[in-house]
Amino acid sequence: MTSGNITLTIIKPDAFTSGKAGKIIAHLEAEGYAVRAARVMRLTEAQAGEFYAVHRERPFYKSLVSFMTSGTCMPMVLEKAGAVAALRKSIGATDPKEADAGTVRKLYAESKERNAIHASDSDENAARESRFFFSEAELIAAK
Ligand code: GDP
């Protein structure tokens, strides 16, 4: 895995409920991201709780875990030069009302919580989050 060129995204359950998951993948591919690993799954409460542990003390934590376990999601490893910063820009602000035009969240998110997509916020977290969902064998394509 070349640090700096990969990031971890999750297409969140609201995007599957609204039938927008495919459009989001197409949007990302059109912006030059290559899918290197992907899984369609439903998170357990333990997985969602651990993934968002950094937010454990926040008032929205329980609601976030409940949302993230409410249906299908799709973790993916994406590759592009400068992937972490690029994807944060591509997805837009946490709240779609504040997201720039043309960003994934502006186009496809419902609300600040049901906001369609996750993206790692650092190279270190991209590596850690990729290993959270994928085995070393599955990450070989991203090397
Ligand atoms: P991100 O990096 O833009 O995804 O935002 P954060 O890391 O701050 O928050 C993680 C996730 O928690 C967000 O993507 C939202 O799904 C959810 N979230 C963040 N802030 C709020 C909030 O104020 N209220 C609610 N209900 N959910 C929030």
Residues whose N, C-alpha, C, O or C-beta is under 5 A from the ligand:
A	BS01	GDP	F60 L64 T94 K112 E113 R114 N115 I117 A119
